[in-house]
Amino acid sequence: MKVFNKTKGLQVSAGAARADTFSDRLFGLIPRRSLGPEEGLWLEPCAMIHMCFMSFPIDAVFLDADLKVLRVIGGLKTWRFSPWVYGARGVLELPAGRAAGRIEEGDLLEFL
């Protein structure tokens, strides 16, 4: 699916996948060696992520039920845990550096 930042009027991802089952969320991007610049993964429901067994860093964008950005963690490294983001309904995982200049706290995203 495509991810669009309605606040800034720009596309964030042209090919984000969805992880909405327990096992899809648990394993997430672990099997992957990298993400292309236009790829991402939408985990829902989710308010915290782990980077255990990951082989590359990511940007993590925490969204509420209305797809409003609550927090952006850029360059989250492997073998780390994100904080629990209160009010988060899901997390959009993007290639490291992809959120910079494209997504800020308070922005409203849209999944197409």
C-alpha positions as CSV (number, residue, x, y, z in Angstrom):
1,M,0.0,0.0,0.0
2,K,1.0,3.6,-0.4
3,V,1.6,5.9,2.6
4,F,0.9,9.6,2.1
5,N,1.6,12.4,4.5
6,K,-1.6,14.5,4.3
7,T,-0.1,17.4,6.4
8,K,2.9,17.9,4.1
9,G,1.3,16.7,0.9
10,L,3.9,14.1,0.0
11,Q,4.3,10.4,-0.4
12,V,6.2,8.6,2.3
13,S,6.2,5.0,1.0
14,A,5.1,3.5,-2.3
15,G,5.1,-0.1,-1.1
16,A,4.3,-0.6,2.6
17,A,3.1,-4.1,3.7
18,R,0.7,-4.7,6.5
19,A,1.4,-6.9,9.6
20,D,-1.8,-7.4,11.5
21,T,-1.5,-11.0,12.9
22,F,0.5,-11.9,16.0
23,S,3.2,-13.8,14.1
24,D,3.5,-11.2,11.3
25,R,4.0,-8.5,14.0
26,L,6.4,-10.6,16.1
27,F,8.7,-11.4,13.2
28,G,8.1,-8.2,11.2
29,L,11.2,-7.3,9.2
30,I,13.5,-9.9,10.9
31,P,13.7,-12.2,7.8
32,R,14.7,-9.2,5.6
33,R,18.2,-8.1,5.0
34,S,17.1,-4.5,4.0
35,L,14.3,-2.3,2.9
36,G,14.1,-0.5,-0.4
37,P,13.8,3.3,-0.2
38,E,10.0,3.1,-0.9
39,E,9.2,0.1,1.2
40,G,7.8,-0.1,4.7
41,L,5.9,-2.2,7.2
42,W,2.7,-1.2,9.0
43,L,2.3,-3.1,12.3
44,E,-1.2,-2.8,13.8
45,P,-2.0,-3.0,16.7
46,C,1.3,-2.0,18.1
47,A,2.7,0.5,20.6
48,M,6.2,-0.7,21.1
49,I,8.7,-2.6,18.9
50,H,11.9,-4.6,19.3
51,M,14.9,-4.8,17.0
52,C,16.1,-8.2,18.2
53,F,17.6,-10.3,15.4
54,M,17.2,-7.4,13.0
55,S,20.1,-6.8,10.6
56,F,19.6,-3.2,9.7
57,P,18.3,0.0,11.5
58,I,14.9,1.6,10.7
59,D,12.8,4.7,11.3
60,A,9.8,3.9,13.5
61,V,6.7,6.1,13.2
62,F,4.1,5.6,16.0
63,L,0.5,6.5,15.0
64,D,-2.7,6.8,16.9
65,A,-6.1,5.4,15.8
66,D,-6.6,8.4,13.5
67,L,-3.2,8.0,11.9
68,K,-1.8,11.1,13.6
69,V,2.0,10.8,14.2
70,L,2.7,10.6,18.0
71,R,6.4,10.0,17.8
72,V,9.2,9.4,15.3
73,I,12.3,7.5,16.3
74,G,14.9,7.8,13.5
75,G,17.7,5.3,13.0
76,L,16.5,2.8,15.6
77,K,19.5,0.4,15.8
78,T,19.5,-3.4,15.9
79,W,19.2,-5.1,19.3
80,R,17.3,-2.2,20.8
81,F,13.7,-1.7,22.1
82,S,11.5,1.3,21.5
83,P,9.8,2.9,24.4
84,W,6.1,2.2,24.9
85,V,4.3,5.0,23.1
86,Y,1.0,5.7,25.0
87,G,-1.9,6.2,22.7
88,A,-0.2,4.5,19.7
89,R,-2.4,2.2,17.6
90,G,0.3,1.1,15.2
91,V,3.9,1.6,14.0
92,L,5.1,2.3,10.5
93,E,8.6,0.9,10.0
94,L,10.6,2.6,7.3
95,P,14.2,2.5,6.0
96,A,16.6,4.5,8.3
97,G,16.5,8.1,7.3
98,R,13.3,7.9,5.3
99,A,11.2,9.8,7.9
100,A,13.6,12.8,8.1
101,G,12.0,15.8,6.5
102,R,8.9,13.7,5.5
103,I,7.2,12.9,8.8
104,E,7.0,14.9,12.0
105,E,5.1,14.6,15.3
106,G,1.6,15.8,14.7
107,D,1.4,15.0,11.0
108,L,-1.6,13.1,9.7
109,L,-0.9,10.1,7.5
110,E,-3.1,8.2,5.0
111,F,-2.8,4.6,3.8
112,L,-4.0,4.1,0.2
